[in-house]
Amino acid sequence: MEENKEQILIRRLLTKEEAAWKELFGSYSGNLAGVCARYIPGKDDVHDVLQNSFIKMFRSIETFEYRGSGSLKAWMIRITVNEALKHIKQHSGMTTDTDLAEFPDIPNEEEPDLQEIPQAVIMKMIRLLPDGYRTVFNLFVFEKKSHKEIAELLGIAENSSASQFHRAKGLLVQKIKEYKMSKKAQYE
């Protein structure tokens, strides 16, 4: 069976070929920077986490196990998310320093209406969530982790994960409504 492009790149990475690492960085750094930015709001911190992620990949490439097309990217995203979580724990303590009473509860059935809102605007809204809310939201929505898995990853109670997700969603609903009202007001 013939090797695909990803398998050839992996083989080259395993030999620590410098050109292969440059190719990997060039191909995936933009996507992985986006992953970092979902968790970490500061540009310099995103750069640091991305750099640490690539160092971790370089040092642990021997542990990578090819499981089919896309498995390299999935492995890289997992490392990047873990490095982002490590950074958050080291620098912010993963506390929600925001008073929970500030945010209204939303009914479980209310879903944010994302029509006509650019993806970049939505991602910015997510980045502006308090650290704990943003982290739980990203792990649940983008990484497809259960609240039990999130609780284990972050060292919090499972119900805290669910609560933080619920409140993050409530904040996003509120921000989306405000955004839509401001856009509507512009055209009136």
C-alpha positions as CSV (number, residue, x, y, z in Angstrom):
1,M,0.0,0.0,0.0
2,E,1.4,3.4,-1.0
3,E,2.0,6.0,1.7
4,N,0.0,9.2,1.5
5,K,1.4,12.7,1.9
6,E,0.7,12.8,5.7
7,Q,2.5,9.4,6.3
8,I,5.5,10.6,4.3
9,L,5.7,13.8,6.3
10,I,5.4,11.8,9.6
11,R,8.3,9.6,8.5
12,R,10.4,12.6,7.8
13,L,9.4,14.2,11.1
14,L,10.5,11.0,12.9
15,T,14.0,11.4,11.5
16,K,14.0,15.0,12.9
17,E,14.4,16.4,9.3
18,E,14.5,20.2,9.7
19,A,12.7,20.8,6.4
20,A,9.8,18.5,7.5
21,W,9.4,20.5,10.7
22,K,9.3,23.8,8.7
23,E,6.7,22.2,6.4
24,L,4.6,21.1,9.4
25,F,4.8,24.5,11.0
26,G,3.9,26.3,7.7
27,S,1.0,24.0,7.1
28,Y,-0.5,23.9,10.6
29,S,0.6,27.0,12.6
30,G,-2.3,29.2,11.4
31,N,-4.9,26.6,12.4
32,L,-3.2,25.8,15.7
33,A,-2.9,29.6,16.5
34,G,-6.7,29.7,16.0
35,V,-7.1,26.8,18.5
36,C,-4.9,28.7,21.0
37,A,-6.8,32.0,20.5
38,R,-10.1,30.2,21.4
39,Y,-8.6,29.6,24.8
40,I,-6.2,32.4,25.4
41,P,-7.1,36.1,24.6
42,G,-3.6,37.6,24.6
43,K,-1.7,37.6,21.3
44,D,1.7,37.2,23.0
45,D,0.4,34.4,25.1
46,V,-1.0,32.7,22.0
47,H,2.4,32.9,20.4
48,D,4.1,31.4,23.5
49,V,1.6,28.5,23.8
50,L,1.9,27.8,20.1
51,Q,5.7,27.7,20.4
52,N,5.5,25.5,23.5
53,S,3.1,23.2,21.6
54,F,5.5,22.8,18.6
55,I,8.4,22.1,21.1
56,K,6.2,19.4,22.7
57,M,5.4,17.9,19.3
58,F,9.1,17.8,18.4
59,R,10.0,16.1,21.7
60,S,7.2,13.6,21.5
61,I,6.8,12.8,17.8
62,E,8.0,9.2,18.6
63,T,4.9,8.7,20.6
64,F,2.6,9.6,17.7
65,E,0.6,6.7,16.3
66,Y,-0.8,7.1,12.8
67,R,-4.5,6.1,12.7
68,G,-5.5,7.3,9.3
69,S,-5.8,10.5,7.5
70,G,-6.2,13.5,9.8
71,S,-4.7,11.8,12.8
72,L,-1.6,14.0,12.7
73,K,-3.7,17.1,12.9
74,A,-5.9,15.7,15.6
75,W,-2.7,14.8,17.6
76,M,-1.4,18.3,17.1
77,I,-4.7,19.9,18.2
78,R,-4.7,17.7,21.3
79,I,-1.2,18.9,22.3
80,T,-2.1,22.5,21.6
81,V,-5.3,22.4,23.7
82,N,-3.3,20.7,26.5
83,E,-0.6,23.4,26.4
84,A,-3.3,26.1,26.4
85,L,-4.9,24.6,29.4
86,K,-1.6,24.3,31.2
87,H,-1.0,28.0,30.4
88,I,-4.4,29.0,31.7
89,K,-3.8,27.1,35.0
90,Q,-0.4,28.6,35.4
91,H,-1.4,32.2,34.7
92,S,-5.0,32.6,35.7
93,G,-5.8,29.9,38.2
94,M,-8.9,28.9,36.3
95,T,-11.1,30.8,38.6
96,T,-14.2,32.7,37.5
97,D,-13.5,35.9,39.2
98,T,-16.8,37.3,37.9
99,D,-19.8,37.3,40.2
100,L,-22.2,34.7,38.9
101,A,-25.2,36.9,39.9
102,E,-24.1,39.4,37.2
103,F,-25.2,37.0,34.5
104,P,-28.8,36.1,33.9
105,D,-29.7,32.4,33.7
106,I,-31.1,31.5,30.3
107,P,-33.7,28.9,29.7
108,N,-32.1,25.6,28.5
109,E,-34.1,25.7,25.3
110,E,-32.8,29.2,24.2
111,E,-30.1,28.8,21.6
112,P,-28.1,31.8,20.3
113,D,-29.3,32.9,16.9
114,L,-26.0,33.0,14.9
115,Q,-27.5,34.0,11.5
116,E,-25.9,36.9,9.8
117,I,-23.1,37.2,12.4
118,P,-19.6,36.8,10.9
119,Q,-17.6,33.9,12.4
120,A,-14.8,36.3,13.4
121,V,-17.3,38.3,15.6
122,I,-18.5,35.1,17.3
123,M,-15.0,34.0,18.0
124,K,-14.2,37.4,19.4
125,M,-17.2,37.1,21.7
126,I,-16.0,33.7,22.9
127,R,-12.5,35.0,23.5
128,L,-14.0,37.8,25.7
129,L,-15.7,35.3,28.0
130,P,-14.1,35.0,31.5
131,D,-11.3,32.4,31.6
132,G,-13.3,29.6,33.2
133,Y,-16.4,30.0,31.1
134,R,-14.3,30.3,27.9
135,T,-12.3,27.2,28.7
136,V,-15.3,25.0,29.5
137,F,-17.2,26.3,26.5
138,N,-14.3,25.6,24.1
139,L,-13.7,22.1,25.6
140,F,-17.4,21.2,25.4
141,V,-18.3,22.8,22.0
142,F,-15.0,22.5,20.0
143,E,-13.3,19.5,21.6
144,K,-16.5,17.6,22.1
145,K,-15.6,16.7,25.8
146,S,-18.2,15.7,28.3
147,H,-18.7,17.6,31.5
148,K,-17.1,14.6,33.3
149,E,-14.0,14.8,31.1
150,I,-13.8,18.6,31.4
151,A,-14.1,18.3,35.2
152,E,-11.2,15.8,35.2
153,L,-9.1,17.9,32.9
154,L,-9.5,21.1,34.9
155,G,-9.8,19.6,38.4
156,I,-13.3,21.0,39.0
157,A,-16.6,19.4,39.9
158,E,-18.7,18.0,37.1
159,N,-21.6,20.3,38.0
160,S,-19.2,23.3,38.0
161,S,-18.3,22.4,34.4
162,A,-22.0,22.2,33.4
163,S,-22.8,25.5,35.3
164,Q,-19.9,27.4,33.7
165,F,-20.9,26.1,30.2
166,H,-24.5,27.2,30.9
167,R,-23.4,30.6,32.0
168,A,-21.0,31.0,29.1
169,K,-23.8,30.2,26.7
170,G,-26.0,32.8,28.5
171,L,-23.3,35.4,28.1
172,L,-23.0,34.6,24.4
173,V,-26.8,34.8,23.9
174,Q,-26.7,38.2,25.6
175,K,-23.7,39.4,23.5
176,I,-25.3,38.2,20.3
177,K,-28.6,40.0,21.1
178,E,-26.6,43.2,21.8
179,Y,-24.6,42.8,18.6
180,K,-27.8,42.4,16.6
181,M,-29.5,45.3,18.2
182,S,-26.5,47.5,17.5
183,K,-26.4,46.4,13.9
184,K,-30.2,47.0,13.6
185,A,-29.8,50.5,15.2
186,Q,-27.1,51.4,12.6
187,Y,-29.6,50.9,9.8
188,E,-32.5,52.8,11.3
